[in-house]
Amino acid sequence: MSAVPAANGWQARLALGFERRGPRTVLARRRHHGPLVVQRPFYPEAGVCHVYLLHPPGGVVGGDELTVDVQCAAGAEALVTTPAATKFYRSGGPVAVQRQNLAVAAGARLEWLPQETIVFAGGRVDTTTRVDLEPGAAFVGWEILCLGRPASGEAFDSGQAVQRLEVWRAGMPLLLDRTRVDSAGPMPSAPWGLAGCAVSATLVATPADGDLLAAVRDGVCVDGDERFGATLLDDLLVCRYLGHHGERARAVFEQIWTLLRPGLAGRPACAPRIWRT
């Protein structure tokens, strides 16, 4: 599948820069082109800047290309989320492309917690999230991919989705993850693939250790038709989930985030208000 979008789609770009100023982090820089914006930052907890990414059209179609660049300067603490799921609609042929580049400086922390990505039947999607960390940076983030709309009875019986997640530190890869799902291929149903599940999700966090890994393994409960696992790659915690509903995947990952945050950030979890509206 080509990752080149059609020339007549939306070409949207958003760049955000967070800096520590006095007792709190501020959104020091923001530039946007096309339908990708943020409104004012929120401060539901001391010092941490919460920001919601908005895509006013409400959905992404074939030919659209969305790019998000986030930079956290030394000492900054930021949490970035979305007010709703990102929806990729059916395409007549062109690919919808999404690129997310996240850079975290030494002594900074970024929490990247978007709501789920839903690919409708017939969608053609190519997404990449790349995280670049300096030594001493902290990061926790997740990607939740929903194929079709099971709650509406829509199976992912046509279309393609490519999802990449990369985590780098000081130019060296910690994780290079690539998922390619073709509705006509074996991946959706194979036991080594999605095993018939409509939702696949990955959460990563660093720096982590054996105590945090044990807390996640002991503290996370999933239903009988769900699959969950967690492992430690050096100091990068990697959690995997397979299931059937995006809301359920996010609930599991929120539970993990709640367990991790005191150790990673030295403070309890403070869920964005937008998640409950």
N, C-alpha and C positions, 0 to 999 in steps of 0.2 A: 504494500500500500504506500503510495507516495505521500510524503508529508508536506507537499506544496499545496497551499490552499488556492482556490479560485481567485482571480484578480478582483472580482466584484463583491467579495465578502467584506465584512467589517474588519478593519485593521486597527485594533485597539491596543494601547500600551499604557501601563501605569507604573511609575517609579516612586518608591517611598524610601525616605531616609530617617532613621531614628537616632537621636543623640541624647546623652544624659546631660541634663542641665540642673544643677542644684540637687534637690531631693527627688526629682522625678525625671522620667524619660519623656521627651517631646517628639512630635512628628515634625522634624526640622525641615524636611524637603518633601514635596509631592508634585509630580508632574504627570499629566495624563493627556492622551490623544485618543479620541474616539470614546466609545461607551464603556469605560472602566474608570471608576471614581471611588473616592472615600469621602465621607462626611467628617464631622468633627471627631477627634479622638475622645475616648471615654476613660475615666479613672475610677473604676469601682473598688480599687484597692490601691494602697499607698505606693507611689512610685512607678507602677507598671502601666504602660500605655496600651489600651485596647483599641483596635481599629477593625472596622467592618469593610470588606471589599464589596463593592456594588457593581452589578452589571445590569444597567437599566433595561435593555431589551428583554431580559427575563429568560433568555435561552440562546443557545449557540447553534448555528446551522452550518451546513457544508460550505466551505469557502471562507468562513470566519477565521481570523488569527488573533489570539489574545496573548499578550505578554505581560507578566508581572515581575518587576524587579524590586527586591526588598534588601536594604542594607541596614545593619545594626552596628553602630559605632561602639567603641570601647565603653563598657559600663552601662549600655542601654539595656532595658528590659521591655520587650514588646510582645503582645499577643495579637495575632491576626486571625480572623475568622470570616465567615460569610453569613449573611442573614438567612440564606436558604440554600437548598441543593442547587448545584450547577447542572443544567439540563442540556444535553446534546441531542438535537432532533434528527429525524430521518433525513437522509441526504439522497439527492438524485445522482450523486457521483462524486462531487468535490469533497475533500477531506477538511474537517474542522481541526485546527491546530491550537494547542494551548501550551505555552512555555512559562515556567515559574522558576526564577533564579533568586536564591536566597543566600545572602552573604552575612556572616556573623563574625565580628571582631573578637579579639581576646578580651575576656572579662565581660562580654555581652551575653544575653540570653534571648532567644527567639522561640516563641511557641506558635507553631503553624497548625491551626486546627480548623480547616475548612469543613463545612458540611459536605455531604456525599456528592459524588459525581454520578449522574444518571445518564446512561446512553440508551436512547430509545431504539426500538427495533428499526433496522435500516440505517442506523447512524454509522458514520465513518469518522473515526476520532483518532488523533495522535497527540498524546500529552506527555510532557516531561517536567519533572520537578528536580532541580539540581540544588543541593545545599553545599555551600563552601564555608568551612569553618577554619578560623585561625586557632592555633594551640591556645587552650584556655577558654574557648567559647563553649557555650551550652546550648543545646537544641533539643526540642521535642516536637514531633510533628506526625501527622497521619495523612493517608490517602485512602479513601473509601470509594470503590468502583462498583456501581450497580448496573447490571446488564439487563435491559428490559424493565418492565414495571410489573412485578409479580402481583402486587396488591390489586392491580387493575386487570389482571389476567393476560398481560402482554409478555410473551416470551421473547428472548433475543434470538429470533429465528432467522434473521438476516442482518448483515452488517459486519463491521470489523472495528476493533478497538486495540490500540497500542498504548501501553502505559509504562513510563520509565520513572524510576526513583533512584537518584544518585546522591550519595553523601561522601564528601571529600574533606580531608583535613590537611592543611599545608600542602596541597597539591597531590596528596596520596589518597587513593580510593579506600573508603571504609565499607561502602556498599554500592554495588552496581546491579540494579534490579530491573528486569524487563519482562513485561507480560504482553503477549500478543494473542488476542482472541479473535478467531474467525468463526462465524456462526456455522459455516460449512465444514469446519475442521474438527479434529477430535478433542481439542482443548476444553470446550464447555462440559463435556460429559465424562471424559477420561478420568480414572481414579488418580492419575498422576497430575491432572489438571485441576479443573474446578469441581469435578465430581458431581456435576448437576446443580451446583450452587449458583445463584444469581448474583451474589455479593462476595467480592474478595477485598480484603483490606490489609494494610500494613501500617504499623506504628513503629517509629524509631525514636530513641532517646539517648543522649550522651551529655556528660559522662555518667556511666552507670557501673555498678559493680554486682558482685554475687548476692549481696543483701537485697538490692532492688529487684534482681531477677527472682529471688526466692519469694519476695513479697508479692510480685505479680503472679507467679505460678500458684501460690497459696491463696491469693485473694480474689482471683477472677473465676467466676462461675458461668458456664455456658450451658445452653439447653442440649438435649440429646441429638438434635439434628444439626448442630453447629460444630465447627472444628476450630480449635484454638491452640496455638503453641507460642512459646517464647524462648529465645536463646540470647546468648551474649557473644558478640564478636569483638574481642578485646574489651573496650569500654563502651561499645555501641549495643544497646538493647534493641532487639528486633522482635516484634510481636506480629503474628499472622492470624488472620481470621477468615473463615469461610462460613457463609450462611445464606439466608434467603430474603432478608429484609434490611434495607439501609439503616432504618431507625434503630434496629437491634445492634447492628455493628457499631454505630456511634455510641450507643449506651454502654457497650462493652469497653470501648476505647475511653469514654469519659471515666469509667470506673478505674481503668489503668492510670489515666492521667491524675486522678485524685490520689491514687496510691503513690505515684512517683513524685508529685510536685513538692512535698515537704523536703525530700532528699535532694531534688534537683535545684529548687529555687529557695529553700529555706522558709517557705510560707505555705499555708493550705491552699487548696484549689479554690478559685473564684470564677465560677462559670459565667461567661458573657450573658447578659440579660436577654440578648436577641435569641438565644437558644430556647427560651421559654415563652416566646411570643408567637 
